[in-house]
């Protein structure tokens, strides 16, 4: 395989990951937030009867936080959840042309954190469609 073709193929795989593309989420949720590198985002997620009612951005506190960091090997999203419920959301990478690309994400367990990483730069993430998962739901990273 010519080096140029191999380089393009590897770049495409690293840019879009194993579950990337413009996939529509199957389960509706609430809210959306944009995260840029080296910014910490504080969210207050209001939940009632197992459903997300609202997602609002705060200045310095919240029950969910996100931070997108530049690493020598790419980018890492650190997320923490102080709620007593499992929270799932959808992540879209926004490229330098403003196009959205879906990427897989893992549920945030109650009172815990989760890390997502990519082997390339990401100018912005859009984190959308916040929803609560029951412990009996499929808790796969997708």
C-alpha positions as CSV (number, residue, x, y, z in Angstrom):
1,X,0.0,0.0,0.0
2,X,1.5,3.4,-0.9
3,X,2.6,5.5,2.0
4,X,0.3,8.3,1.1
5,X,-2.8,6.0,1.2
6,X,-1.7,4.4,4.4
7,X,-1.2,7.8,6.0
8,X,-4.7,9.0,5.0
9,X,-6.2,5.8,6.2
10,X,-4.5,6.0,9.6
11,X,-5.4,9.7,10.0
12,X,-9.1,9.0,9.2
13,X,-9.2,6.2,11.8
14,X,-7.6,8.4,14.4
15,X,-9.8,11.4,13.6
16,X,-13.1,9.6,13.7
17,X,-12.4,6.8,16.2
18,X,-14.2,3.5,16.2
19,X,-17.7,4.9,16.6
20,X,-17.4,8.2,14.9
21,X,-19.6,9.5,12.2
22,X,-22.8,11.5,12.1
23,X,-24.9,9.0,14.1
24,X,-28.1,10.1,15.6
25,X,-28.5,9.1,19.3
26,X,-31.3,6.6,19.9
27,X,-32.4,7.9,23.2
28,X,-33.6,11.5,23.6
29,X,-32.2,13.6,26.3
30,X,-31.8,17.3,27.4
31,X,-29.2,20.0,27.1
32,X,-26.1,20.9,25.3
33,X,-22.7,22.4,26.2
34,X,-19.6,23.3,24.2
35,X,-16.2,22.6,25.7
36,X,-12.9,24.0,24.3
37,X,-9.4,23.0,25.2
38,X,-8.0,24.1,28.6
39,X,-11.5,25.2,29.9
40,X,-13.3,23.7,32.9
41,X,-17.1,23.6,32.4
42,X,-19.4,23.4,35.4
43,X,-22.9,22.2,34.9
44,X,-26.0,21.9,37.1
45,X,-28.1,19.0,35.9
46,X,-31.5,18.9,37.5
47,X,-33.1,15.4,37.7
48,X,-36.5,14.5,38.8
49,X,-38.1,11.0,38.8
50,X,-35.2,9.6,36.8
51,X,-35.3,12.2,34.0
52,X,-33.1,15.1,33.3
53,X,-35.2,18.3,33.4
54,X,-32.6,20.9,32.7
55,X,-28.8,21.4,32.1
56,X,-27.4,24.8,33.0
57,X,-23.9,26.2,32.9
58,X,-22.4,27.8,36.1
59,X,-19.3,29.9,36.7
60,X,-17.5,27.9,39.4
61,X,-19.7,25.0,40.7
62,X,-22.0,22.3,39.5
63,X,-22.8,18.7,39.9
64,X,-21.1,17.7,36.7
65,X,-17.8,19.1,35.4
66,X,-15.9,18.7,32.1
67,X,-12.4,19.6,31.2
68,X,-10.8,19.1,27.8
69,X,-7.0,19.0,28.0
70,X,-4.2,18.9,25.5
71,X,-1.8,16.0,26.0
72,X,1.4,15.1,24.2
73,X,-0.5,12.2,22.6
74,X,-3.7,14.1,21.7
75,X,-6.7,15.2,23.8
76,X,-8.3,14.1,27.0
77,X,-11.8,14.9,28.4
78,X,-12.1,14.5,32.2
79,X,-15.6,14.4,33.5
80,X,-16.9,14.1,37.1
81,X,-20.4,13.4,38.4
82,X,-21.4,14.2,42.0
83,X,-25.0,13.1,41.4
84,X,-26.3,9.9,42.9
85,X,-27.4,8.7,39.4
86,X,-25.7,7.4,36.3
87,X,-25.6,10.0,33.6
88,X,-25.0,9.4,29.9
89,X,-24.6,12.0,27.1
90,X,-23.5,12.1,23.5
91,X,-20.2,13.7,22.4
92,X,-19.6,15.3,19.0
93,X,-16.1,16.5,18.0
94,X,-16.3,19.8,16.1
95,X,-13.6,20.1,13.5
96,X,-11.8,23.2,12.3
97,X,-14.5,23.7,9.6
98,X,-17.3,23.6,12.2
99,X,-18.5,20.1,11.2
100,X,-19.8,17.7,13.9
101,X,-18.5,14.1,14.2
102,X,-20.1,11.7,16.7
103,X,-17.7,9.8,18.9
104,X,-18.4,7.1,21.5
105,X,-18.6,8.0,25.2
106,X,-18.9,6.1,28.4
107,X,-21.6,6.6,31.0
108,X,-20.7,8.5,34.2
109,X,-21.3,6.4,37.2
110,X,-22.9,7.9,40.2
111,X,-20.4,9.9,42.3
112,X,-17.6,9.1,40.0
113,X,-15.6,10.3,37.0
114,X,-14.8,9.2,33.5
115,X,-12.0,9.9,31.0
116,X,-12.3,10.0,27.2
117,X,-9.2,10.4,25.0
118,X,-8.4,10.9,21.3
119,X,-5.1,10.7,19.5
120,X,-5.5,14.1,17.7
121,X,-6.3,17.7,18.4
122,X,-9.9,18.7,18.8
123,X,-10.8,22.4,18.6
124,X,-14.2,21.9,20.4
125,X,-16.5,19.3,21.8
126,X,-20.3,19.5,21.9
127,X,-21.7,17.4,24.7
128,X,-25.4,16.9,24.2
129,X,-28.4,14.8,25.0
130,X,-28.0,14.3,28.8
131,X,-30.0,11.5,30.2
132,X,-30.2,9.2,33.3
133,X,-29.5,5.5,33.0
134,X,-30.8,2.9,35.4
135,X,-28.3,0.4,36.8
136,X,-30.1,-2.3,34.8
137,X,-29.6,-0.4,31.5
138,X,-26.7,-1.3,29.1
139,X,-23.7,0.7,30.5
140,X,-21.5,0.2,27.4
141,X,-19.3,3.0,26.0
142,X,-21.0,3.9,22.8
